[in-house]
Amino acid sequence: MTAAAPAVPAFPPVDQAYLFQARQLQALSFIVHIPLVCFAIAFPTLVLFAEWASLRTGDPLYRTLARRWSKVLLVLFAVGAVTGTILSFELGMLWPNFMATFGSVFGLAFALEGFAFFAEAIFIAIYVYSWDRIPPRLHLLAGIPVAAAGVVGSTMVIAVNAWMNHPGGFELRAGHVVDVRPWSALFGNSYLWHEVVHMYLAAYMVAGFAVAGVYAWGRLRGRWGRYERTALLIPLAAAALAAPVQVVVGDWAGRVVAHDQPVKLAAFEGLARTTRGAPIHVLGWYDGEGVEYGIRIPRLLSLLAHHDPNATVTGLDAVPPADRPPVNVTRVSFQTMVGCGTLLALFGLGFLAYWLRRRRLPESRWFYRGLLVTGPLAFAALVGGWVTTEVGRQPWIAYGVMRTSQAVTGAGGIPVGYTVLALVYLGLAVAVVWIVRRLARAPLEAPA
Amino acid sequence: MTLSEAPLILILLGLGAFAVLGGADFGAGFWQLLSGGSDDGRALRDHAHRAMGPVWEANNVWLIFVLVVCWTAYPTAFASIFSTLAAALFLAAIGLILRGTTYVLRSGAERSRTRRGIDLAFATSSILTPFALGAAVGGIASGRVPVGNAQGDLVTSWLNPTSIAIGVIAVASGAYLAAVYLAGDAVRIGSPGLARAFRARALGAGLVAGAAAFAALPVLRWDARPVWDGLTSGWGLVALAASAVAGVVALALVARSRFEASRVSAALAVACVVAGWAIAQRPELLPGLTVDEAAAGRSTLIAVLVGTAIGALVLVPSLALLFGLFLHGTLDEHGTQPSAVPRPAPTQAAEAAPAPQRRPPLVAPALACLVVGTALTLLADGGWALALGLVLLFAFIVLAFGAIALPAGPASSRS
């Protein structure tokens, strides 16, 4: 932790009756936006791979594939752009005291993200609207900034999240934020790297399994030609490879959390007291003393957190009750992430093993039924992971230096905003499903 | 100009660009609402939709740019503005979400009834958003945003005479800019009927925008006296007069069907208003908070300027390329046949083609990367060993992906 004592907020504290609703509003906005970010990170690479394959082989099938996917990419980008815009509005509308106190420390990342987003918007327009109108190699080249900007832009936003979990790059003098070093606050942060790598693999899992699932659905309904096989294999290969690697990276992320945010780690398990040789409980419920009804695996938490079965793991009792996160939400989210992630890793390994022996896609209908479920599972793991890290950070908005309750707005009307946005997003979800189905049903050689 | 003021210049430039480029996008939506259900109306709506397709995403990013520079360089001002004006900005954000969604939905709608419904939602949000943003500006200009966490009134901070006047001007000037642009675009694609229709709309909207701007002056005098005083003396007056002249010239150019020149003149009018507002409020950002007091520390301000300079290096050539291609018609959805590259044959023809099995040997190195990478990542306590482990794990993914998904080498039928 950077600072021993919390900072003095820029504005005097307010009494906000709807703090919980404000957090829910922010969470809702994130949960809608984050799967779209996954597509912005992972999908352009897959589209470009297909286009590159068409240039390499001269096979028009890959070109058709890249072209159709690029239209889906544009739709998802447009929806991602507007759902991301409201997030930046909400930072000011819901958490003004956080922005006023620390905006000068981490705001730079968003400025850089803004430029990445700008480049992404520009080149996605050029890429999608210039098929057949500029030379093929130039067209492929125009797609590269789209993929690069998706990666750079999301890294910037993750840098802010890493900062919130591990604030640095400033000093507190009598509680006031001074001596701000924005570059090192964002990019000299040891917390950034595991978050970035973990999120990238998650992006490939979500986007890859979701796209492959669409074609698995088609296969189960009898649509199965060379086009569909290729369209299924590319995203499936990416996701099936990312999933097992994610387990290794997850272990790394867990060790960093154990080191820098021990109380958050204690909440992952529901470890009430600091324990030597701490166990893990699978499932079950934390009742304030320990985990009830869970399947106990002795010493596993010590082993995972410190790679030593007898290591001492910090418990929730290390801090006063007011500084502990909501244990059950964190714990259930963590187990959701780990559970879904493990299933996906096993599914990926199963496919890789099959491919290694046969060098082709499996025949069994059960494989394709399973593939249908992987997209939703990956989404559940993604949301579970973000809830784990965000709720596990509570009651702090910036770990150890500012409480969420100090950051919140003094304005009224939060429940109204929550209701309106929930309704809008419900409509949005229906609309996106409708349009993606529409695009999928269009004839293979749709006019430009 | 001091260092504290430099980011403000960026914000004003961003606001001006957003008012001109984003405003024209909102205006295009406005004309969709007023186009009626007839065949002519549909032609107008389709034209408006097509014409802005490739650029509207990029135009909206200006707004994001303004926000992020504001919260980094003037955090307390940003927080005060967003907490007090939360209702107006929430409405604007909802409008942006509806616009973005309905815009992409339209491409999936084939039935004209569905399409009309979507256009209606698009048009409504296209009016809501600029009005709400204009109203928020009015709240700041009339001194209704005190410094602090939601210290102003949630409703009257943006529903007041100044806000309504600026909101109306924002909607009208957007409609004007859009009509001028769409008329010019109609000339470019050779559609004189549409060009005439949008020329008439441009003249109408221009007159309304001009009238609204004049009507706003007494409102400012009564409701936002400091800004009025600033606008009627010194450089503020110069900016105001320049804006009026540019506006009249723009209208005259539309009347003579000189659309391109008119857009430049109209953009100048908008820019002068933004500059005039800044001059009139100087040196205060919010009541009792000067730009100097609001500015973040020196290192942050320099970081913002450096970041913007890096961004501009990427952005300026990219934008030039986009607008170059766009105005040249390369990105048109209009019915022109694609040039140069022949269309690929239908996929069914390629269905049977058995791919020759000539893959590079990737499996063994991939597995080696996996084993070593996993061991290093699990065992290393940070540092170079960990970084190397991660690099190897990514190498595993790339190599194995190549082994699985890479098509066989160049086929004989390569064109």
Contacts between the chains, C-beta under 8 A, distances in Angstrom:
chain1	res1	chain2	res2	distance
A	10	B	75	7.2
A	10	B	76	5.6
A	10	B	79	7.1
A	11	B	76	7.8
A	11	B	79	7.2
A	11	B	148	5.2
A	11	B	149	4.2
A	12	B	148	7.7
A	12	B	149	7.6
A	14	B	149	5.4
A	14	B	150	7.2
A	49	B	405	7.0
A	53	B	406	7.4
A	53	B	407	4.8
A	56	B	407	6.6
A	56	B	409	7.8
A	56	B	410	6.5
A	57	B	407	4.8
A	57	B	408	7.1
A	57	B	409	7.5
A	57	B	410	6.0
A	57	B	411	5.2
A	57	B	414	7.2
A	58	B	410	6.5
A	58	B	411	5.6
A	58	B	413	6.0
A	58	B	414	3.4
A	58	B	415	5.4
A	59	B	350	6.3
A	59	B	353	7.4
A	59	B	407	6.5
A	59	B	411	6.1
A	60	B	344	3.1
A	60	B	345	5.6
A	60	B	347	6.8
A	60	B	350	6.0
A	61	B	347	5.2
A	61	B	350	5.2
A	62	B	407	6.9
A	63	B	344	5.2
A	64	B	344	6.2
A	64	B	347	5.6
A	74	B	104	7.3
A	75	B	104	4.7
A	75	B	107	7.9
A	77	B	57	7.4
A	78	B	57	6.5
A	78	B	100	5.2
A	78	B	101	7.7
A	78	B	103	6.5
A	78	B	104	4.6
A	79	B	100	6.4
A	79	B	101	6.2
A	79	B	104	6.7
A	81	B	57	6.0
A	81	B	60	6.9
A	81	B	100	6.1
A	82	B	96	5.2
A	82	B	97	4.6
A	82	B	99	7.3
A	82	B	100	3.4
A	82	B	101	6.8
A	83	B	97	6.8
A	85	B	60	7.4
A	85	B	63	7.3
A	85	B	64	6.4
A	85	B	93	6.3
A	85	B	96	5.4
A	85	B	97	7.6
A	86	B	93	4.4
A	86	B	94	7.8
A	86	B	96	7.3
A	86	B	97	6.2
A	88	B	64	6.2
A	88	B	67	5.5
A	88	B	68	7.1
A	89	B	67	7.5
A	89	B	82	7.2
A	89	B	89	5.6
A	89	B	90	7.2
A	89	B	92	7.7
A	89	B	93	4.6
A	91	B	71	7.2
A	91	B	82	7.9
A	92	B	67	7.5
A	92	B	71	6.6
A	92	B	78	5.8
A	92	B	79	6.2
A	92	B	81	7.2
A	92	B	82	2.7
A	92	B	83	7.0
A	92	B	89	7.6
A	93	B	82	5.1
A	93	B	83	6.7
A	93	B	86	4.3
A	93	B	89	6.1
A	93	B	90	6.3
A	96	B	79	3.6
A	96	B	80	7.1
A	96	B	82	5.9
A	96	B	83	3.8
A	96	B	149	5.1
A	96	B	150	6.9
A	97	B	79	6.6
A	97	B	149	5.5
A	99	B	71	5.3
A	99	B	75	5.6
A	99	B	78	5.9
A	99	B	79	4.6
A	99	B	82	7.5
A	100	B	75	5.0
A	100	B	76	4.6
A	100	B	78	7.4
A	100	B	79	3.6
A	100	B	80	7.5
A	100	B	149	7.6
A	101	B	75	7.3
A	102	B	75	7.5
A	103	B	71	4.4
A	103	B	72	5.8
A	103	B	75	3.1
A	103	B	78	6.4
A	103	B	79	7.2
A	103	B	296	7.2
A	104	B	72	6.3
A	104	B	73	7.5
A	104	B	75	5.3
A	104	B	296	3.4
A	104	B	297	6.1
A	104	B	300	4.2
A	105	B	300	7.5
A	107	B	68	6.4
A	107	B	71	5.0
A	107	B	72	2.8
A	107	B	73	7.6
A	107	B	75	7.0
A	107	B	296	8.0
A	107	B	300	7.5
A	107	B	304	7.8
A	108	B	72	5.6
A	108	B	300	7.0
A	108	B	303	5.0
A	108	B	304	6.4
A	108	B	307	5.7
A	110	B	67	8.0
A	110	B	68	4.1
A	110	B	71	7.3
A	110	B	72	7.0
A	111	B	65	7.7
A	111	B	68	4.5
A	111	B	69	6.0
A	111	B	72	5.7
A	111	B	304	6.0
A	111	B	307	5.0
A	111	B	308	6.8
A	111	B	311	7.4
A	112	B	307	5.3
A	112	B	310	7.7
A	112	B	311	6.8
A	113	B	68	7.4
A	114	B	61	6.6
A	114	B	64	5.0
A	114	B	65	5.0
A	114	B	68	4.9
A	114	B	311	7.4
A	115	B	65	8.0
A	115	B	307	7.6
A	115	B	308	7.9
A	115	B	310	7.5
A	115	B	311	3.2
A	115	B	314	6.2
A	115	B	315	6.0
A	117	B	61	5.7
A	117	B	64	6.5
A	118	B	58	6.6
A	118	B	61	4.6
A	118	B	65	7.3
A	118	B	311	7.4
A	118	B	315	5.6
A	118	B	318	7.6
A	119	B	314	5.6
A	119	B	315	6.8
A	119	B	318	5.6
A	121	B	57	4.0
A	121	B	58	4.4
A	121	B	60	7.8
A	121	B	61	5.6
A	122	B	58	5.1
A	122	B	315	7.9
A	122	B	318	4.7
A	122	B	319	6.3
A	122	B	321	7.5
A	122	B	322	4.7
A	123	B	318	6.9
A	124	B	57	7.2
A	125	B	53	7.9
A	125	B	54	4.2
A	125	B	55	6.5
A	125	B	57	6.3
A	125	B	58	6.6
A	125	B	322	6.3
A	125	B	326	8.0
A	125	B	331	6.8
A	126	B	54	7.6
A	126	B	321	6.9
A	126	B	322	6.1
A	126	B	325	6.2
A	126	B	331	7.0
A	129	B	53	7.1
A	129	B	54	4.8
A	129	B	330	7.8
A	129	B	331	3.8
A	129	B	332	7.9
A	129	B	333	7.3
A	130	B	325	6.8
A	130	B	330	5.9
A	130	B	331	6.0
A	131	B	338	7.8
A	132	B	338	3.6
A	132	B	339	7.5
A	132	B	340	7.5
A	132	B	341	5.0
A	132	B	343	7.3
A	133	B	330	5.1
A	133	B	331	7.6
A	133	B	338	6.0
A	133	B	339	6.6
A	133	B	340	7.7
A	134	B	330	6.9
A	135	B	340	7.1
A	135	B	341	7.5
A	136	B	341	6.4
A	145	B	318	7.4
A	178	B	297	7.5
A	179	B	297	7.8
A	180	B	296	7.1
A	180	B	297	4.9
A	180	B	299	5.6
A	180	B	300	5.3
A	181	B	299	6.1
A	182	B	72	7.9
A	182	B	299	6.4
A	182	B	300	5.3
A	182	B	303	4.3
A	183	B	303	6.2
A	190	B	382	8.0
A	197	B	390	6.2
A	225	B	347	7.4
A	225	B	348	7.7
A	225	B	351	5.9
A	226	B	347	7.3
A	226	B	350	6.9
A	226	B	351	5.2
A	226	B	353	7.7
A	227	B	347	5.0
A	233	B	404	6.8
A	233	B	405	5.8
A	234	B	405	4.9
A	237	B	400	7.6
A	237	B	401	5.3
A	237	B	404	4.1
A	237	B	405	4.5
A	238	B	397	7.7
A	238	B	401	6.0
A	238	B	405	7.7
A	241	B	396	7.4
A	241	B	397	4.6
A	241	B	400	5.3
A	241	B	401	5.9
A	241	B	404	8.0
A	242	B	397	6.5
A	245	B	370	8.0
A	245	B	393	5.0
A	245	B	396	7.0
A	245	B	397	6.2
A	248	B	373	7.7
A	248	B	374	5.2
A	248	B	377	5.1
A	248	B	378	6.4
A	248	B	393	6.5
A	249	B	377	7.1
A	249	B	390	7.6
A	249	B	393	7.4
A	251	B	377	7.6
A	251	B	378	6.2
A	252	B	377	5.8
A	252	B	378	7.9
A	252	B	386	7.2
A	307	B	378	7.7
A	307	B	379	7.8
A	352	B	400	7.4
A	355	B	404	6.0
A	356	B	363	7.1
A	409	B	83	4.7
A	409	B	86	6.7
A	409	B	149	6.3
A	409	B	150	5.2
A	410	B	83	6.7
A	410	B	149	4.6
A	410	B	150	3.8
A	410	B	151	7.5
A	411	B	83	5.6
A	411	B	84	7.3
A	411	B	86	4.9
A	411	B	87	8.0
A	411	B	150	3.8
A	411	B	154	5.6
A	412	B	154	6.0
A	413	B	86	7.4
A	413	B	87	6.6
A	413	B	154	6.3
A	417	B	86	7.9
A	417	B	90	5.6
A	420	B	90	7.7
A	420	B	94	6.5
A	421	B	94	7.3
A	424	B	94	6.0
A	424	B	97	5.9
A	424	B	98	7.2
A	427	B	101	7.9
A	428	B	97	7.0
A	428	B	101	5.5
A	431	B	101	5.6
A	431	B	105	5.5
A	432	B	101	7.8
A	434	B	105	7.6
A	434	B	108	7.0
A	435	B	104	6.4
A	435	B	105	5.6
A	435	B	107	7.7
A	435	B	108	4.2
A	438	B	108	3.8
A	439	B	108	6.5
A	444	B	346	7.1
A	444	B	347	5.6
A	445	B	343	7.5
A	445	B	344	7.9
A	445	B	346	5.8
A	445	B	347	7.6
A	448	B	333	7.7
A	448	B	338	6.2
